[in-house]
Structure formats: structure tokens, C-alpha cells
Amino acid sequence: MSDAQTPKGPAEPDEPATPSADPAAAQTLTSATPAGSAEVPPPSRWHTMWQQIVTGNALISVLSVVLALIVGAIMIAFTDENVQKTSVYFFARPGDTFVAIWESVSGAYVALFQGAIYNFRRDSFADGIKPLTETLTFATPLIAGGLGVGLAFRVGMFNIGGRGQMLIAASVAGWIAFGFDLPVGLHMFVALIGGLLGGALWGGLAGLLKARTGAHEVIVTIMLNYVAFYLVSWMLRTPGLLQAPGSSNPKTPAMKDTAVFFDLLGPQYNLHFGFILAVAATILVWWILSRSSLGFRFRAVGENPNAARVAGINVPSMYVYAMLISGALLGLAGVSQVLGTVTTGFTAGIDAGIGFDAITVALLGRSTPWGIFAAGILFGAFKAGGFSMQAAEGVPIDIVLVVQSLIVLFIAAPPLVRTIFRLPDPSKTPKRPTPIVTKEVEAK
């Protein structure tokens, strides 16, 4: 039989062998898709970016502000006298009610804008921009305090002792500011450093107790708030300490001009050097958290202290360092009040609720430095514009506080915001299907 007519036996060496016929390839990995299913193409770049936007925390913060403003508009309409009068004959002339609602809400928010950003009714640009400078002035201690609370959040600690840390820092800075005679520039610097050290030590005390004894920082900082308040109140009523000489009022003397923060835009504006310090603090906290090894250890402890401990990080030391820096930042807020805003003498109410407002600012800013910076300016605008709303439109100032509280409420409930705006749930976003890997073994 010729070679052309001879049937071939097993595969020749020069022929490609199939996996089932080659003993050397007894086990191979092949990818396969389920029967009856088509391969899904990868999502486009724009689709991926859109998914990141609609499922991100930044959008939740923005929509929380929008929802709070909407609820605030409803409250403004309900409390307006013209709306109440026109609602009596709503079914006869509904247009009057809608016009009254529009006038009340738009008038209130226009007054808020003119009191916080720019007043178009002023004759010159220099006068019209003054509301923005007021907003930045109000925002200065809020930014500093929010940075302190936010940094503690990143380490897994809840620092609600901002009031006590501000009071101690303000007392130390104020005592140096009115009790010593130092050259210009040096006096302000020494008072600033003294205030920062006072706030840092008061905050570091809570961190030390947590590190050494395991005491919960929430309980400790709450108690330290009371200790600081009554301590400062006692010093303000004691001659020779913080009380002004010859006065029976619990108030300090005026700060000396050599220690007061200088004006940034001239005496006609209230914006002072403290805002520059707040910007510098924002950059510093950003660098610590994003570019330094200390920030890496902070974030590792905040994510999982047990894993950080296994990785060789000294977790108790991180708690102490974090509270020292957090207290110094909140101390900067207190120093800004004493040396920048209230320079004629202060009382035990110098904190003005900023220690607790800082928690709101940190939550709105998602504990990120630049997010806190933006949130501080927003809340500064609410404070500056709220008085304008009350003066121009007769809107109760409490509505601004309600709007701020609603912002926190909506931020604390992201599923509610996603449901209202029909945003996708990040935990249920579709993923690209993974090919099924099978293993073929030669049948013996």
C-alpha cells in the first residue's frame, strides 16, 4: 500500500496535538462564557466617570445642601404673612398665593446672597463686595475648627471637645495679648503660638487618656468642655487673672494693638490675617494626610487599628499625635476669635458655638481638607447672610439654623438622598462579567 493510501495513526510530531490527545498537556486552563450568553463589552470612559460622579460622596453633599434649601424655602413660605393671608382664599384666586410664595422665597434667598456674596444695591464695587469679606471672616474659625474635627475623624476619633480647646486657646492667647508689652509682630506671634499650644495640650490630654487608659474620647472631651468652661469662667471673675482691672464684669481687658491680627483689605473690612492662617492650615492638613508618612499612619489607624497594629504602627501614639494636632487647629479657631474678631475683650462665650459647628463643617466636607474649606465658607455665608435675611425680609434667623441642621441630617442619610434623586446605589452598580475559567483533565 502506498503512503498516500496508508491511513494515519496517532498524531505525528509535526502536527498540532489537541489537549485531549497529548499526555504532556493533561491539564490546561481555558476561558469560556456561559452557554447562551454574549460577551459584554467593557464600559466606556465616559460611562465610568459618570458612575463615579453619581455614586460619589461629593454629589451627596451638594444634593444635601439643595434639599436643605428646598425645605428652608417651604418654611419661609409658611412663616410669611402675605402667604398666610392669600392662602385663605386659595381656591378662589390661587395665583395670588403662588405669587406670594415666590416673592417670599426669592426675596429671602436674594437677601441671603446680598448679605453673603455681593450687594448689588451698593454704589461701588468696594462696598458691594463687603458681604463676601464678612463671609470669609465668619468662615475663618469654622475652617480651622472643621480641620481639627476632620483630622480626628480620619484617625477614627470623635473630637467633640472643640469648645473646651477653643476656650483654653483663647484664654492663653488673650492673656498674652493684653498682659504683656512686646514689639509689633513678635507680640502677635507669641500670642498665636501660646494659643495653639494651649489648644494642643487640652486636646492632647484626651488623646493621652485614650492611649493610656482606653477612655473613650467622646466622654473625655465632653467632660473637658465643662472643665474648660468653668475654669475660664472662674478666671474671668478673679482679679489678677483674666478679669479686667477695676471691673466687676466677667470680661477681659482689650487686646493690645501689637498683638491683634492685621486687616487684609484695610480698616473698612473686618477680614483679618486669621483667614490666611486658615488657608495655610488647610494646605498643611492636606499635606499631612496625603503626602506624609504620619498621615499614612493616621489613615491606616482610622481604617483598621488592629491591622495597623499588626503592621507595626504604634496606635496609642497616633491617637495622642492626632489629638495634639486637632486641638491646635481648634485652638487656631479660638485665637482667630480673640485676636481677629473680638479684640475689645472676651467672655466665656467667646467660642460662639463654633466648636460644635465645626463638627457640621467636617461632616459636610467629608473630613477632607479642601471639602472642609468649602463647607466652612458655605456656613460662613449662612451666618453672614442670615442677618441680612432677617433684616430685609423679616425671616426668622432660626430658619438658617434649621437649614444647617437639615444639611447634616441629609448627609447622615445618603440612601434617602439617593432615593429622592433616584441615584444608583454604589453597592449595586453593575460590574463587568468575569470569564469563567475551567480545567480540562484528560480522561484516563
C-alpha positions in Angstrom: 0.0 0.0 0.0 1.4 3.4 -0.9 2.0 6.2 1.5 -1.0 8.1 0.1 -3.2 5.2 0.8 -1.9 4.3 4.3 -4.2 5.6 7.0 -2.6 7.8 9.6 -2.3 6.6 13.1 -1.7 8.8 16.2 -0.8 12.4 15.7 2.7 12.9 14.2 5.2 15.1 16.0 4.8 17.8 13.3 1.0 18.0 13.8 -0.6 20.2 16.5 -1.9 17.9 19.2 -5.2 18.5 20.9 -5.3 18.8 24.7 -7.3 15.5 24.9 -4.7 13.6 22.9 -1.5 14.9 24.3 -0.4 13.4 27.6 2.0 16.3 28.3 -0.9 18.8 28.3 -3.2 16.8 30.6 -4.3 20.0 32.4 -4.9 23.3 30.7 -6.8 26.4 31.5 -9.3 27.7 29.1 -11.7 30.6 29.4 -15.3 30.2 28.4 -18.5 32.1 28.7 -21.8 30.6 29.9 -23.9 29.0 27.2 -26.4 31.3 25.6 -24.7 34.5 26.8 -22.9 37.1 24.8 -19.7 38.8 25.8 -20.4 42.2 27.4 -18.1 45.0 26.1 -16.2 47.0 28.7 -17.9 50.3 29.8 -16.7 53.4 28.1 -14.6 56.0 29.8 -17.4 58.5 30.0 -19.8 55.9 31.5 -17.2 55.1 34.1 -16.7 58.7 35.0 -20.5 59.3 35.2 -20.8 56.3 37.5 -18.1 57.7 39.8 -19.9 61.0 39.9 -23.4 59.8 40.7 -22.1 57.3 43.3 -19.6 59.6 45.0 -19.8 61.3 48.3 -19.3 64.8 46.8 -22.6 64.7 44.9 -24.4 63.6 48.1 -23.0 66.7 49.9 -24.1 69.0 47.2 -27.6 67.5 46.9 -27.9 67.6 50.7 -27.4 71.4 50.6 -30.0 71.6 47.8 -32.6 69.6 49.7 -32.0 71.7 52.8 -32.5 74.9 50.8 -35.8 73.5 49.4 -37.0 72.6 52.9 -35.9 76.0 54.1 -37.9 77.6 51.2 -41.0 75.7 52.4 -40.6 77.0 55.9 -40.0 80.6 54.7 -43.3 80.4 52.7 -45.2 79.0 55.7 -44.0 81.7 58.0 -44.6 84.6 55.6 -47.6 86.8 56.5 -48.6 87.5 52.9 -48.6 83.8 52.1 -50.8 83.2 55.1 -53.3 85.9 54.0 -53.5 84.8 50.4 -53.9 81.1 51.4 -57.3 82.0 53.0 -58.9 82.4 49.5 -56.5 80.0 47.7 -59.3 78.1 45.8 -60.8 81.4 44.6 -57.6 83.0 43.4 -54.7 80.5 43.6 -52.4 82.8 41.6 -52.1 85.2 44.5 -50.8 82.5 46.8 -48.2 81.3 44.3 -47.1 84.9 43.7 -46.8 85.5 47.4 -44.8 82.2 47.9 -42.4 83.2 45.1 -41.9 86.7 46.4 -41.2 85.5 50.0 -38.8 82.7 49.0 -37.0 84.6 46.2 -36.8 87.7 48.4 -35.3 85.8 51.3 -32.7 84.0 49.2 -31.8 87.2 47.3 -31.2 88.8 50.7 -29.1 85.8 51.7 -27.0 86.3 48.6 -26.6 90.0 49.0 -25.7 89.6 52.7 -23.2 86.9 52.0 -21.7 87.4 48.5 -22.3 90.7 46.8 -24.8 93.5 47.3 -25.9 95.0 44.0 -27.6 97.9 45.8 -24.3 99.4 46.8 -22.9 102.3 44.8 -19.3 101.0 44.4 -17.7 97.6 43.9 -15.7 98.1 47.1 -18.9 98.5 49.1 -20.7 95.7 47.2 -18.0 93.1 47.9 -18.1 93.8 51.6 -20.6 90.9 52.3 -18.1 88.4 50.8 -15.4 89.6 53.2 -17.9 89.1 56.1 -18.5 85.6 54.9 -14.8 84.9 54.9 -14.4 86.4 58.3 -17.2 84.1 59.7 -15.7 81.2 57.9 -12.2 81.6 59.3 -12.8 79.9 62.7 -15.2 77.4 61.1 -12.5 76.2 58.7 -9.9 75.9 61.4 -12.2 74.1 63.7 -13.5 71.9 61.0 -10.0 70.9 60.1 -9.4 69.9 63.7 -12.5 67.7 63.9 -12.0 66.3 60.4 -8.4 65.2 61.1 -9.6 63.4 64.3 -12.3 61.7 62.2 -9.6 60.4 59.8 -7.9 58.7 62.7 -11.1 57.1 63.9 -11.7 59.6 66.8 -14.7 61.7 67.5 -13.4 65.0 68.9 -16.3 67.0 70.2 -14.2 68.9 72.7 -13.8 71.9 70.4 -15.5 74.3 72.8 -13.0 73.5 75.6 -10.0 73.6 73.3 -11.1 76.9 71.9 -11.7 78.4 75.3 -8.3 77.3 76.6 -6.5 78.6 73.5 -8.4 81.9 73.6 -7.6 82.4 77.3 -3.8 81.8 76.8 -3.7 83.9 73.6 -5.8 86.7 75.2 -3.7 86.7 78.4 -0.5 87.1 76.4 -2.2 89.7 74.2 -3.3 92.0 77.0 -0.9 91.2 79.7 2.5 91.7 78.0 4.3 94.5 76.2 6.2 93.1 73.2 7.3 94.6 69.9 4.9 94.7 66.9 4.9 91.3 65.1 6.6 89.4 67.9 3.7 90.1 70.2 1.2 88.6 67.7 3.4 85.7 67.0 3.9 84.8 70.7 0.2 85.1 71.4 -0.6 82.9 68.4 1.9 80.2 69.4 0.6 80.3 73.0 -2.9 79.8 71.9 -2.0 76.9 69.6 -0.1 75.3 72.4 -3.0 75.7 74.8 -5.5 74.1 72.4 -3.0 71.3 71.6 -2.4 70.4 75.2 -6.1 70.4 76.0 -6.8 68.2 73.1 -3.7 66.0 73.7 -5.0 65.3 77.2 -8.0 63.5 75.7 -5.7 61.6 73.3 -3.3 60.6 76.2 -6.2 59.3 78.3 -7.4 57.2 75.4 -4.0 55.9 74.7 -3.0 55.1 78.3 -6.3 54.0 79.8 -8.6 53.3 76.9 -11.0 56.1 77.9 -13.5 56.9 75.2 -12.6 60.3 73.6 -16.3 61.3 73.4 -16.9 61.1 77.1 -13.5 62.7 77.9 -13.9 65.6 75.5 -17.4 66.3 76.8 -16.2 66.5 80.3 -13.2 68.6 79.3 -15.6 71.1 77.7 -17.3 71.6 81.1 -13.9 71.8 82.9 -12.6 74.4 80.5 -15.8 76.5 80.6 -16.0 76.7 84.4 -12.2 77.2 84.7 -12.3 80.1 82.3 -15.4 81.5 83.9 -13.6 81.4 87.3 -10.6 83.2 85.9 -12.8 85.8 84.3 -14.3 86.6 87.7 -11.0 86.6 89.6 -9.0 89.9 89.6 -5.4 89.4 88.6 -6.1 86.5 86.2 -8.3 87.3 83.2 -10.7 89.8 84.7 -10.2 93.4 83.6 -8.7 95.6 86.4 -11.3 97.7 88.2 -14.2 95.9 86.6 -16.8 93.6 88.2 -17.9 92.1 84.9 -16.5 88.7 83.8 -14.6 90.1 80.9 -11.0 90.6 79.9 -9.3 93.9 79.0 -9.0 94.8 75.4 -6.2 93.2 73.4 -3.2 95.4 72.7 -2.8 96.6 69.2 0.6 95.0 68.9 -1.0 91.5 69.3 -4.1 92.0 67.1 -4.3 90.4 63.7 -3.8 93.0 61.0 -6.5 93.7 58.4 -6.1 92.2 55.0 -8.1 94.7 52.9 -8.0 97.8 55.1 -9.9 99.1 58.1 -13.2 99.3 56.3 -13.4 95.5 56.2 -13.4 93.0 59.0 -11.3 90.4 57.2 -8.1 89.8 59.1 -4.9 87.8 59.0 -6.7 84.8 60.5 -8.1 83.9 57.1 -4.6 83.5 55.7 -3.8 81.2 58.7 -6.9 79.2 57.9 -5.8 78.7 54.3 -2.3 77.8 55.5 -3.8 75.3 57.9 -5.8 73.7 55.1 -2.7 73.2 53.0 -0.8 71.8 56.0 -3.5 69.3 56.8 -3.8 68.3 53.2 0.0 67.7 53.1 -0.1 65.7 56.4 -2.9 63.4 55.3 -1.9 63.0 51.6 1.9 63.4 51.4 3.5 62.5 54.8 4.2 59.2 56.5 2.4 60.4 59.6 -0.7 60.9 57.5 -0.4 57.4 56.1 -0.3 56.1 59.6 -3.2 58.3 60.6 -5.3 56.9 57.8 -4.2 53.3 58.5 -5.3 53.6 62.1 -8.6 55.2 61.1 -9.3 52.4 58.7 -8.4 49.5 60.9 -6.5 50.0 64.1 -6.0 46.2 64.6 -4.4 45.8 61.1 -2.3 48.9 61.7 -1.0 47.5 65.0 -0.1 44.2 63.2 1.7 46.3 60.6 3.9 47.8 63.3 2.2 51.1 63.8 2.1 52.4 67.3 -1.6 53.0 67.6 -1.7 54.7 71.0 0.9 57.2 69.8 -1.2 58.0 66.8 -4.1 58.8 69.0 -2.0 61.3 71.0 -0.5 62.9 67.9 -3.8 63.2 66.2 -5.5 64.9 69.2 -2.5 67.2 69.7 -2.8 68.5 66.1 -6.6 68.5 66.3 -6.5 70.6 69.5 -4.0 73.0 67.9 -6.3 73.5 64.9 -9.3 74.2 67.1 -7.0 76.4 69.2 -6.4 78.4 66.0 -10.2 78.9 65.8 -10.1 80.3 69.3 -7.1 82.5 68.6 -8.8 83.9 65.5 -11.8 84.9 67.6 -9.7 86.7 70.3 -7.0 88.4 68.1 -9.1 88.9 65.0 -12.8 89.2 65.6 -13.4 90.1 69.3 -10.4 92.3 70.2 -12.1 94.5 72.8 -12.2 91.8 75.4 -13.9 88.4 75.6 -16.2 86.5 77.9 -16.7 82.8 78.5 -19.0 82.7 75.4 -16.0 83.5 73.0 -16.4 80.2 71.3 -19.9 81.3 70.0 -20.9 77.7 69.3 -18.1 77.3 66.8 -16.8 74.2 68.5 -20.0 72.3 67.7 -20.5 74.0 64.3 -17.1 72.6 63.3 -18.5 69.1 63.6 -21.1 70.0 61.0 -18.5 71.6 58.7 -16.3 68.5 59.0 -19.2 66.2 58.1 -20.2 68.3 55.2 -16.6 68.4 54.0 -16.4 64.6 54.3 -13.3 65.1 56.5 -11.2 66.1 53.5 -9.2 69.4 53.9 -10.5 71.2 50.8 -14.0 69.9 51.4 -13.9 71.3 54.9 -12.6 74.6 53.4 -15.5 74.8 51.1 -18.0 73.8 53.8 -16.6 76.4 56.1 -17.2 79.1 53.5 -20.7 77.9 52.9 -21.6 78.0 56.6 -19.9 81.4 56.9 -22.2 82.6 54.1 -25.2 81.3 56.1 -24.0 83.2 59.1 -23.3 86.4 57.2 -26.5 86.2 55.1 -28.8 85.1 57.8 -28.8 88.5 59.4 -29.5 90.1 56.1 -32.5 87.8 55.6 -33.8 88.8 59.0 -33.3 92.5 58.4 -34.6 92.7 54.8 -37.4 90.2 54.7 -38.2 89.5 58.3 -37.3 85.9 58.0 -36.6 84.3 61.4 -32.9 83.7 61.9 -33.8 80.3 63.3 -34.6 79.1 59.7 -30.9 79.4 58.8 -30.1 77.1 61.8 -32.7 74.7 60.6 -31.2 74.6 57.1 -27.8 73.9 58.6 -29.2 71.1 60.7 -31.0 69.6 57.7 -27.7 69.5 55.8 -26.3 67.3 58.5 -29.4 65.2 58.5 -29.3 64.5 54.8 -25.5 63.9 54.8 -26.1 61.3 57.5 -28.7 59.6 55.4 -27.2 59.0 51.9 -29.8 56.3 51.0 -32.5 59.0 51.5 -30.8 61.4 49.2 -30.2 58.7 46.5 -33.9 57.7 46.7 -35.2 61.2 46.3 -32.9 61.9 43.3 -33.0 58.3 42.0 -29.3 57.9 42.1 -27.8 54.4 41.7 -26.6 52.6 44.8 -22.8 52.2 44.7 -23.1 48.8 46.3 -25.3 47.6 43.5 -23.6 49.0 40.4 -23.2 46.5 37.6 -19.7 45.1 37.2 -18.0 43.7 34.1 -18.6 39.9 34.0 -15.5 37.8 34.7 -14.8 35.0 32.3 -15.3 31.5 33.7 -12.1 29.6 34.0 -12.4 25.8 33.6 -9.9 23.0 33.9 -9.8 20.1 31.5 -8.3 16.9 32.7 -7.5 14.0 30.4 -9.9 11.1 30.9 -7.9 8.1 31.9 
